[in-house]
Amino acid sequence: MMEDLEDDLSARKVLPRVGNVLRGGRGKAPKSVVEPEVVVAPKWSQMMQGVQVQFPHKPYGSQIGLMDKVLRCLKNKENGLLESPTGSGKSLALLCSSQAYQMHLIAKAAEARQKQNAMIAEQLAQLEAGVSTTKPGGNQENQSTSFNAAFFSGSGCSANSRWGASPMKTQTSVNGNGAGCSGNQPCCAGDGSLADAGWAAMDVDMDTKLQMLEGMSAAAASTATPEVSIPKIYFCTRTHKQIAQLIRELRKTTYKNCRMTILGSREQYCIHEYVSKHGNKNENCSRLLENAQKHPFQEAMDMSTDADDPLDGQTCDYFGKGRAVSHGQLQNYDLKTAFDIEDLVKSGKKHRFCPYFASRELRDGAQLIFTPYNYLVDAKIRATMQISLDNAIVIFDEGHNMEDAAREAASYILQLDNLKMAIQDLQFTARELSDQAAKYSMDSGEHISPAALYEIVMDLLRVLQPLEGWVEEAADNLEVGINSAANRVITGRDMIAIATRLHLGPKEFPAFKKNVEALYNDKNATEEEQSEYGRIYAGDAGDGPSAKKKVSSAALLLVGSLSVVLDYLYRNDCQHAADYNIVVVKEPISFRSDMEYFRQRKHRRGTAIPQWNITLNFWCLNPAVAFGDFKVCHAVVLTSGTLSPMASFQSELGLEFQVKFEAPHVIEDGQVWAGVIGQGPARTTLCGTYKNVQTLAYQDDLGNAVLQVCQAVPKGVLCFFTSYKAMDTMITRWKLNGIYEALEEKKVVLQEPQRADKNVFAAILETFYQAIRGTGLHEGQDGALMFGVYRGKISEGLDFADDNARAVIAVGIPYPYFQDTQVKMKRQYNDARRNLGLLSGDEWYDIQAFRAINQALGRCLRHKHDWGALILLEQRFMNPKFVDGLSKWVRQRIKRNFRDFADPMNSLRAFVAHRLAMQPVAPPLEERPLQEMLDEQILTDDEDSPLKLKPGPSTISRQLSAPPFVTKSSAPSPPTGERQFNVRKKKRGIY
């Protein structure tokens, strides 16, 4: 009975056995063409915290320390803050330790079930020997079958319970059949046969069997090992691109055959021929699913029909098949274990199933679930994806932005235009439903009848229409200039009073929330119905409540988001009211000409009338509001290469982290040069305050310092500024005084774009990588220089290993824009709550800057054999207070006692010469397809966050525009008599 499990736990030699039937009889699985995959035995195995951990190679000391702390967290149900520098193998250590713990629990559960089954088998043998008579009455075969099902459901097999079980459960089972079931028990035979149970030899009736069951159950309950709970593991990181890197790490391990899936959006997964290439994929997908449920009479009365609409009347024939995919049949879909998004999409196209719904279906039986961390932090997404945090193990990799993510998850920006459109949609839906209400007055199953849905829609309108009127009135009272915005700040308590007058206060909210939940449940029931019965075509939808007019996805999203934020606001007798500021914002977005005025007056020009963007912002200032949902987890492990300083996480997230760990870097001291340079070649103090940055002396001496670093360090150099405005100011000045041209003589100079699509960004990275490889260089050039900003695309999440980054230059300290409304509110909020253990506003403000610097410094030194220089061109780091904000591995190596600029440069040149001498022939860069490298590097931009600390000032008007990237060009000549730059050759005509 345990053969499959033993194979799974020991050598993990082959993929899980393929089941003989599809779930629910939804059709036959395609024939398997994938050969069983052989897994190489681990090269390192050791017992840690009572758990056997297998590793693909001998781990670094930092990896051993990290795995030990992870296992402590999971074993003791504690939370952990674990910092491990970039390049130290953090992700691989997290995967191996967490999977080892889960496999340890699975083995314990199997052992406990085996003991219980052995005991029951022994009792059965005794009963079989002692019972030889049969009592009359009833159909013996039917009774036996019924009894067998009851017996084995009581013994722990849940093979047939998947249809009734909630998809939100967080405990996984030993295998795809159920907790403790090996797949060989009679209950899993498929035909209900009782031959293996031994009952065929027992000629007894139902009453006798029930008596036997009662006795065996009592004996089992007194001696059986307590059931072992096996939590699901949610492995979360910032983006899907980073998840792809995690999958590659998982494939290296003996745990690669674990049941896993990747949660993603339709943006990543949709393969529909039209939807995947046009418009809003969520909205269009919902339309296709709704079309599949429409009845012909509804289509005839649907006034929105558009002959030019390619989706009108169309359905998706991928959906139902997507819900038929299971872990036991991955081979049949040409999927290996440890698959990534691209693998699932490719398989979906070949076998014509929906990868999006397949990934969600695989979640139910998965042990390991990869997901971007906003899928768990955001309650709206959790509800949509049907994710429960109860008893789950949650690992946040690259979780240094968790405070911002949690604040964003508990915040909501309601745009007045969207509110108007939602109201119009609900009004239209109400009119349509009024015609159906008489025909369908009763609910059917999980579906809401048209009559009930009509009442729900009318209830929502009675709430949203007064809210619309109040927002309009509040905006009308704001005085706004032509080029400026205005806002009105309302405390959480005051907003509760206003909401009460609008019939959306704490007493009325439960009814509003119930209505919203009913709409979501009805939507999910529609999807399940189409999946269960294969209603792929609209003509098969039938004539019933599921064919009624639906609320649009856009309207449902709006009321759902409003419900979530109000739930946080009203929770526990409005205890979070003080954690919110509600702000009405009115800002101009465009101007239009009043053509009616033009026609009446016959003027040559119309009157300019501003178009306003009006929003009602629910800004949460306390990330603990949303992160408090994680208190029900088995354990939460928050990791990153740059958690320092750690003080803010426990106070801000409101969760006790019992385990804290700062791992050392895997590199030796001789592999890194880290120093603070406080003055430039002309002895100008390099202090990047706003006042100093505006002076020409600072700009020129900073440019000379960057130039000399580029002349001393070969190959790739990264240089980070505090904002796009600061970067553009420096580049503009350096083009005037000749420094930029001198930089181009040594490096190919590139610039991170502030706003550009991924194709433009890919072109920049391609140019950078080609220059590092020596392609397209002019005489005298030896690499590339990339200008970027803290918190930008280049500074977070990208890997510049080896020659791609031999030096990182950090300019200034990237404090958030102090005049930003949300930043000011957050500082005031923290200052008012020092007695509750929060950091002061100033401490919080400092930490945001230091964490951004640590992220930028981590772009180089990406593995044990890498080397590079970390150069801080900022005088304030001479102060130990500022150095304390840096990561531990940087703090331990920083040099800051230089007398003048010549001293650090001499030291840097000696360091580079020593490293180059140790490798007379430079090792070749990893020969991988360039497009593959680019795909790994390009990160999708996150949506705007209520408190996301973006580079530089928050208003576009304060930022200079810049070309996507800068190529070699002739710089304008400097003004006559200007001599700030004096390292050029005379023949160039500079002086």
VENGI-V740986 format. One record per run of one state. SS is the DSSP state (H for helix, E for strand, L for the rest). FROM is the first residue (numbers start at 1). LEN is the number of residues. If there is no record, write none. Layout:
# VENGI-V740986
ss:SS from:FROM len:LEN
ss:SS from:FROM len:LEN
This chain:
# VENGI-V740986
ss:L from:1 len:2
ss:H from:3 len:7
ss:L from:10 len:13
ss:H from:23 len:3
ss:L from:26 len:18
ss:E from:44 len:5
ss:L from:49 len:2
ss:E from:51 len:5
ss:L from:56 len:5
ss:H from:61 len:16
ss:L from:77 len:3
ss:E from:80 len:4
ss:L from:84 len:6
ss:H from:90 len:41
ss:L from:131 len:9
ss:H from:140 len:15
ss:L from:155 len:16
ss:E from:171 len:1
ss:L from:172 len:3
ss:E from:175 len:1
ss:L from:176 len:2
ss:E from:178 len:1
ss:L from:179 len:7
ss:H from:186 len:3
ss:L from:189 len:6
ss:H from:195 len:3
ss:L from:198 len:1
ss:H from:199 len:3
ss:L from:202 len:4
ss:H from:206 len:18
ss:L from:224 len:7
ss:E from:231 len:1
ss:L from:232 len:1
ss:E from:233 len:5
ss:L from:238 len:2
ss:H from:240 len:11
ss:L from:251 len:9
ss:E from:260 len:3
ss:L from:263 len:3
ss:H from:266 len:4
ss:L from:270 len:5
ss:H from:275 len:3
ss:L from:278 len:3
ss:H from:281 len:11
ss:L from:292 len:4
ss:H from:296 len:6
ss:L from:302 len:17
ss:H from:319 len:4
ss:L from:323 len:4
ss:H from:327 len:3
ss:L from:330 len:1
ss:H from:331 len:3
ss:L from:334 len:7
ss:H from:341 len:11
ss:L from:352 len:3
ss:H from:355 len:9
ss:L from:364 len:4
ss:E from:368 len:5
ss:L from:373 len:1
ss:H from:374 len:4
ss:L from:378 len:1
ss:H from:379 len:7
ss:L from:386 len:7
ss:E from:393 len:4
ss:L from:397 len:2
ss:H from:399 len:11
ss:L from:410 len:2
ss:E from:412 len:4
ss:H from:416 len:22
ss:L from:438 len:6
ss:E from:444 len:1
ss:L from:445 len:2
ss:E from:447 len:1
ss:L from:448 len:2
ss:H from:450 len:27
ss:L from:477 len:9
ss:E from:486 len:6
ss:H from:492 len:10
ss:L from:502 len:4
ss:H from:506 len:28
ss:L from:534 len:4
ss:H from:538 len:3
ss:L from:541 len:4
ss:H from:545 len:3
ss:L from:548 len:5
ss:H from:553 len:22
ss:L from:575 len:2
ss:H from:577 len:3
ss:E from:580 len:15
ss:H from:595 len:7
ss:L from:602 len:5
ss:E from:607 len:14
ss:L from:621 len:3
ss:H from:624 len:9
ss:L from:633 len:2
ss:E from:635 len:6
ss:L from:641 len:6
ss:H from:647 len:7
ss:L from:654 len:5
ss:E from:659 len:4
ss:L from:663 len:6
ss:H from:669 len:3
ss:E from:672 len:5
ss:L from:677 len:2
ss:E from:679 len:1
ss:L from:680 len:5
ss:E from:685 len:1
ss:L from:686 len:4
ss:H from:690 len:4
ss:L from:694 len:2
ss:H from:696 len:17
ss:L from:713 len:2
ss:E from:715 len:7
ss:L from:722 len:2
ss:H from:724 len:14
ss:L from:738 len:1
ss:H from:739 len:8
ss:L from:747 len:1
ss:E from:748 len:4
ss:L from:752 len:6
ss:H from:758 len:15
ss:L from:773 len:10
ss:E from:783 len:7
ss:L from:790 len:12
ss:H from:802 len:3
ss:L from:805 len:2
ss:E from:807 len:5
ss:L from:812 len:9
ss:H from:821 len:11
ss:L from:832 len:2
ss:H from:834 len:3
ss:L from:837 len:4
ss:H from:841 len:17
ss:L from:858 len:10
ss:E from:868 len:6
ss:L from:874 len:1
ss:H from:875 len:4
ss:L from:879 len:1
ss:H from:880 len:4
ss:L from:884 len:4
ss:H from:888 len:4
ss:L from:892 len:2
ss:E from:894 len:2
ss:L from:896 len:5
ss:H from:901 len:18
ss:L from:919 len:11
ss:H from:930 len:8
ss:L from:938 len:18
ss:H from:956 len:3
ss:L from:959 len:27
ss:H from:986 len:3
ss:L from:989 len:3
